[in-house]
Amino acid sequence: PLPSKSPHTPRIINITSSTGSVGLRLDRSNPFFWMKADPYRVSKAALNMVSACQVVEYGVRWWKVLLLCLGFTVSNLGPSNMVENGAR
């Protein structure tokens, strides 16, 4: 209910990952094809569907629903998330 009270166009921003893409998962040329991260992949794929459902539900109210993928970034999520491995 809170976004409905905004004097501006409400926005929902979901942070996703290309690892949640079913199409990219099946693409052997994808650099992350062999990455073992099934729980992470499934959670991001589910978030992508939630976002699609939000577009249908809130789009009729002219809300903005955004799905943002930041790319391979430096983080403490795993030992490979370093600049040396191509993370930004």
C-alpha positions in Angstrom: 0.0 0.0 0.0 2.9 2.4 0.7 4.0 2.8 -3.0 0.4 3.7 -3.9 0.7 6.8 -1.7 3.7 8.1 -3.6 3.3 11.5 -5.4 5.7 10.0 -8.0 5.4 7.0 -10.3 6.0 4.0 -7.9 9.0 1.8 -8.8 9.8 -1.8 -7.9 13.5 -2.7 -8.5 14.5 -6.3 -8.3 18.2 -7.3 -8.5 18.6 -10.4 -10.7 21.5 -12.2 -12.4 22.1 -13.6 -15.8 22.6 -17.0 -14.0 18.8 -17.0 -13.6 18.3 -17.1 -17.4 17.1 -20.5 -18.6 18.4 -19.7 -22.1 21.9 -18.8 -21.0 22.0 -21.9 -18.8 21.6 -24.0 -21.9 24.2 -22.0 -23.9 27.6 -23.8 -23.8 29.3 -20.6 -25.0 28.2 -18.8 -21.9 31.3 -18.3 -19.7 29.3 -19.4 -16.6 27.9 -22.6 -18.3 29.9 -25.0 -16.0 29.4 -23.0 -12.8 27.7 -25.2 -10.2 25.2 -22.9 -8.5 21.8 -24.5 -8.8 20.2 -23.0 -5.7 21.4 -19.5 -6.7 20.2 -20.0 -10.3 16.8 -21.3 -9.2 16.3 -18.3 -6.8 17.1 -15.8 -9.6 14.9 -17.6 -12.1 12.1 -17.4 -9.6 12.7 -13.7 -9.0 12.5 -13.2 -12.8 9.0 -14.8 -12.7 8.0 -12.7 -9.7 9.1 -9.6 -11.7 7.0 -10.7 -14.7 4.0 -11.2 -12.4 4.6 -7.7 -10.9 4.7 -6.2 -14.4 1.2 -7.7 -15.1 -0.2 -6.7 -11.8 1.2 -3.2 -11.4 1.7 -2.2 -15.0 -2.0 -1.5 -15.3 -1.5 1.1 -12.5 1.4 2.6 -14.5 4.0 1.5 -11.9 7.5 0.9 -13.2 8.9 -2.6 -12.5 12.6 -2.9 -13.2 14.8 -6.0 -13.3 18.4 -5.1 -12.8 21.5 -7.3 -13.5 24.7 -5.7 -12.3 26.9 -8.2 -14.0 29.9 -10.1 -12.6 30.9 -7.9 -9.6 33.5 -7.9 -7.0 32.0 -9.3 -3.8 32.6 -11.7 -0.9 30.0 -14.2 -2.3 32.8 -16.5 -3.4 36.5 -16.8 -4.0 36.1 -16.2 -7.8 34.4 -12.8 -7.4 37.7 -10.8 -7.7 39.1 -8.3 -10.2 41.7 -10.9 -11.2 38.9 -13.2 -12.5 37.2 -10.5 -14.5 34.8 -9.1 -11.8 34.0 -5.4 -12.0 
